[in-house]
Amino acid sequence: MLYREALNLALDEELKQDKNLVLLGEDIGAFGGTFRVTEGLFAKYGKNRVIDTPIAELSIVGNAIGMAIAGLRPVVELMTANFSLLAFDQIINHMSKIPYMSAGKIRLPMVIRMPQGVSRQLGAQHSESYEQMLSAVPGVFVFAVADPTYAYHALRQSIRMDDPVIFIEHELLYNKNSEVDVNAKVNPFKARLVKEGDDITIISYLKMLDDTLTCIDEIEKSLNCSCEVIDLCSLNPIDFQSLEVSISKTGRVVLVEEGHKMGSFGAQVISWAAEELFYLLDAPPLRLSGENVPIAYNRQLELASIPTPQSITKDIIQWGKQSGL
């Protein structure tokens, strides 16, 4: 099943089971969504439950908040994380705070889905990664989806939660194809152990996870080591317990992310490792991030601005040799 099909199946099954669930977004109805995630749902459930909205992200999220307060379970699709900036007042000042400011009397069971990241020549205004800002907002859960099975289960569980959720996808993963176990026991808050190893813990999420996995054989062969690979899955909260178990075993940690290095999400993970696990580390942590520039349209410059399988391989091998592996 494709990644986008797993998301579609999750939405379909939840729409079928919960009459209070509604979808909102630009072109999600008759058109089936920019990335085809909502394809077929408009014909099946009608315009009152799969709602095409104007191009107005502030209004879309604001209306969803009102719907959630009134007892519905809205799932918002934003075309790209870049456009979420237009709704930041609603996300930060209202969605995240209303349950706290009402002492829990008002619940907001809502999900905002959004793709992000560098695709292929979509330009700076359609290629950013904003998990570092979104995950820094107290009161909002943030999940990042790299795997179709996780996408299916985590989205269904997010919809059923009584708290606001930001559900981050990646534009280049929608056509990722893999087996989907609909009966799997998936905890969306728990990091996923993708590969076991003994010498290096490599932490990543979204598309950088797949790019990192393509490098593992060459890294292990060059350094004569074994790498443990972890998919974070939940960005707020972070499953630090699973990370600690792995780093305690390997003594070395690498974080690979697509976002800009200055103020990045990965800096939070690395600072935690340095503060809490300092005496368990056999080498300084390594953080591989995007360059501090807007994403270029030119394809060569676009690739030069983010980690690639080639740069990930080179940087980890160089770091490993310097750290004594």
C-alpha positions in Angstrom: 0.0 0.0 0.0 1.2 3.5 -0.8 1.8 5.9 2.1 -1.0 8.2 0.8 -3.3 5.2 0.5 -2.6 4.2 4.1 -3.6 7.7 5.2 -6.7 7.5 3.0 -7.7 4.2 4.5 -7.3 5.5 8.0 -9.5 8.5 7.2 -12.1 6.3 5.4 -12.4 3.9 8.3 -12.7 6.7 10.9 -15.3 8.6 8.8 -17.3 5.3 8.6 -17.2 4.8 12.4 -17.6 8.3 13.7 -20.4 10.6 12.3 -18.8 13.6 14.1 -15.6 13.3 12.0 -15.3 16.0 9.3 -12.5 16.8 6.9 -11.6 20.4 5.9 -9.1 21.7 3.4 -8.3 23.2 0.0 -9.3 20.9 -2.9 -9.8 17.9 -0.6 -13.3 17.2 -1.9 -14.1 16.7 -5.6 -10.4 17.0 -6.6 -9.3 14.4 -4.0 -6.5 16.5 -2.4 -3.3 17.9 -3.8 -1.5 14.6 -3.0 -4.6 12.4 -3.5 -4.9 11.6 0.2 -8.6 12.2 0.3 -9.4 10.7 -3.1 -12.8 9.1 -3.2 -14.0 10.3 0.2 -16.0 13.2 -1.1 -18.1 10.9 -3.3 -18.6 8.5 -0.4 -19.4 10.9 2.5 -20.6 14.0 0.8 -19.9 17.7 1.0 -21.0 18.1 4.6 -18.2 15.8 5.9 -15.5 16.4 3.3 -15.5 20.1 3.0 -13.7 22.1 0.3 -12.6 25.4 1.8 -11.5 28.8 0.5 -7.7 29.5 0.3 -7.6 30.9 3.8 -5.6 28.8 6.3 -6.3 31.1 9.2 -10.0 30.6 8.6 -9.7 26.8 8.0 -8.0 26.2 11.3 -10.2 28.7 13.2 -13.3 27.0 11.9 -11.9 23.6 12.9 -11.3 24.9 16.4 -14.9 26.0 16.6 -16.1 22.7 15.3 -14.0 20.8 17.9 -15.4 23.0 20.7 -18.9 22.3 19.4 -18.4 18.5 19.6 -17.1 17.5 16.1 -13.8 15.9 15.3 -12.3 17.9 12.5 -9.2 16.8 10.5 -7.6 19.7 8.6 -5.4 19.3 5.6 -3.1 22.1 4.8 -1.4 22.0 1.4 2.0 22.5 2.8 3.6 23.4 6.1 4.7 26.7 4.7 1.0 27.7 4.6 0.6 26.8 8.2 2.3 30.1 9.0 -0.9 31.9 8.0 -2.7 29.9 10.7 -0.1 30.3 13.5 -2.3 32.7 15.5 -5.0 30.0 15.7 -2.6 27.2 16.3 -0.5 28.8 19.0 -2.9 31.2 20.7 -6.1 29.2 20.5 -5.7 25.5 19.6 -2.9 24.9 22.0 -4.2 27.1 24.8 -8.0 26.8 25.0 -8.0 23.4 26.9 -5.5 24.9 29.5 -7.2 28.3 29.8 -10.5 26.5 30.4 -9.0 24.2 33.1 -9.7 21.2 30.8 -13.4 21.9 30.5 -13.1 22.5 26.8 -11.5 19.7 24.8 -10.2 20.1 21.3 -10.2 16.8 19.5 -8.7 17.9 16.2 -5.9 17.0 13.8 -4.0 19.3 11.4 -2.3 17.3 8.6 0.4 18.9 6.6 3.2 17.8 4.2 6.5 19.5 4.3 10.1 19.3 3.2 12.1 19.5 0.0 10.3 17.9 -2.9 11.5 18.6 -6.4 12.0 22.2 -7.4 8.9 23.7 -5.7 10.9 26.8 -4.5 11.5 28.3 -1.1 7.8 29.0 -0.2 6.8 25.3 -0.6 9.9 23.4 0.7 10.4 24.3 4.3 10.4 22.1 7.4 8.7 23.7 10.4 8.7 20.9 13.1 11.2 22.9 15.2 8.5 25.6 15.6 5.4 23.3 15.8 7.0 20.9 18.3 7.9 23.9 20.6 4.3 24.8 21.2 3.1 23.4 24.6 -0.3 21.8 24.4 0.0 20.3 21.0 1.1 16.8 20.1 3.3 16.5 17.0 3.8 13.3 15.1 6.1 12.8 12.0 5.2 10.0 9.6 7.9 8.1 7.7 6.2 4.7 7.4 2.8 3.6 5.8 2.0 1.3 8.7 2.7 4.0 11.3 0.8 6.5 9.1 -2.3 4.3 9.2 -2.3 3.6 12.9 -1.0 6.9 14.1 -3.6 8.9 12.1 -6.5 6.8 13.4 -5.3 7.2 17.0 -4.7 10.9 16.5 -8.3 11.4 15.3 -9.6 9.6 18.4 -7.5 11.7 20.9 -9.3 14.5 22.7 -6.3 16.8 22.3 -5.0 18.8 19.3 -2.5 17.0 17.1 -0.1 18.2 14.4 0.4 15.4 11.9 3.4 16.0 9.7 3.9 14.2 6.4 6.6 14.5 3.7 5.8 15.4 0.1 8.2 12.8 -1.3 6.9 9.9 0.8 3.3 9.8 -0.5 4.2 7.2 -3.2 6.3 5.2 -0.8 5.1 1.6 -1.1 5.3 -1.1 1.6 3.3 -3.7 3.4 0.8 -2.2 5.8 -0.2 -4.3 8.9 -3.6 -3.0 9.9 -3.5 -5.3 12.9 -0.2 -4.0 14.2 0.0 -2.6 17.8 1.4 0.8 17.2 1.9 3.4 19.9 2.2 6.8 18.1 4.2 8.2 21.0 6.9 5.6 20.9 10.0 5.8 18.7 10.4 2.9 16.2 13.5 0.7 16.2 14.1 0.3 12.5 17.4 -1.5 12.7 19.4 -2.9 15.6 23.1 -2.2 16.1 25.9 -2.0 18.7 28.2 0.9 17.8 26.3 4.0 16.6 22.7 5.2 17.3 21.4 7.1 14.2 18.2 9.0 14.9 16.0 10.5 12.1 12.4 11.0 11.0 10.4 11.6 7.8 12.3 11.3 4.5 15.7 11.6 6.1 15.1 8.3 7.7 14.8 6.6 4.3 17.8 8.5 3.0 19.9 7.4 6.0 18.8 3.7 5.6 20.3 3.7 2.0 23.7 4.6 3.5 23.9 2.0 6.3 25.6 -0.8 4.4 28.4 1.5 3.2 28.8 3.2 6.6 29.0 -0.2 8.4 31.4 -1.6 5.9 33.7 1.4 6.0 33.8 1.7 9.8 33.5 -2.0 10.5 30.7 -1.3 12.9 27.0 -1.9 13.3 24.5 1.0 13.3 21.2 1.2 15.2 18.6 3.2 13.4 15.6 4.9 15.2 12.6 6.6 13.7 11.5 9.3 16.2 7.8 9.2 15.1 6.7 11.4 17.9 8.3 14.9 18.0 6.3 16.2 20.9 6.7 14.5 23.2 10.0 12.8 22.3 10.4 9.2 23.4 13.6 9.9 25.3 13.4 6.5 27.1 13.9 4.5 23.9 16.7 6.9 22.8 18.5 6.4 26.1 18.3 2.6 25.9 20.0 2.8 22.5 22.6 5.4 23.3 23.5 3.6 26.5 24.4 0.6 24.4 26.2 2.3 21.5 27.9 5.3 23.2 27.6 7.3 20.0 24.7 9.3 18.5 24.0 10.9 15.2 20.9 12.9 14.4 19.9 13.4 10.7 17.3 16.0 9.8 16.2 18.0 6.8 15.5 21.3 8.5 17.9 24.2 8.7 20.7 23.7 11.3 20.2 27.0 13.1 17.6 26.4 15.8 16.7 23.0 14.4 14.5 20.3 15.9 17.5 18.0 16.1 19.4 20.5 18.3 16.8 19.7 21.1 17.7 15.9 20.8 21.4 16.5 20.8 21.3 19.0 23.7 19.3 16.4 25.7 21.9 13.7 24.9 24.8 16.0 26.0 23.0 17.1 29.2 21.6 13.8 30.3 23.9 11.1 28.9 27.2 12.9 28.8 29.1 10.2 30.8 27.7 7.5 28.5 29.0 9.1 25.3 32.2 7.8 23.8 32.3 10.7 21.2 30.8 14.1 20.6 27.3 13.8 19.1 26.9 14.5 15.4 24.0 16.5 13.9 23.5 16.5 10.1 21.0 19.2 9.1 20.1 21.5 6.2 22.0 24.6 5.4 20.9 28.0 6.7 19.6 29.2 3.4 16.1 29.4 1.9 15.6 26.3 -0.3 16.6 27.1 -3.9 14.5 26.3 -7.0 17.6 25.2 -8.9 17.9 21.4 -8.5 21.6 21.3 -7.8 21.3 24.1 -5.2 18.2 22.5 -3.7 20.1 19.2 -3.1 23.1 21.1 -1.8 21.0 22.7 0.9 19.9 19.5 2.6 21.6 16.2 3.6 21.7 13.6 0.8 22.6 9.9 1.0 26.1 10.9 -0.4 26.7 13.6 2.2 25.2 11.5 5.0 27.6 8.6 4.2 30.6 10.9 3.9 30.0 12.8 7.1 29.2 9.8 9.3 32.3 7.9 8.1 34.5 10.9 8.6 33.0 11.5 12.1 33.3 7.8 13.0 37.0 7.7 12.1 37.7 10.8 14.0 35.8 9.4 17.1 37.9 6.2 17.2 35.8 3.7 15.3 
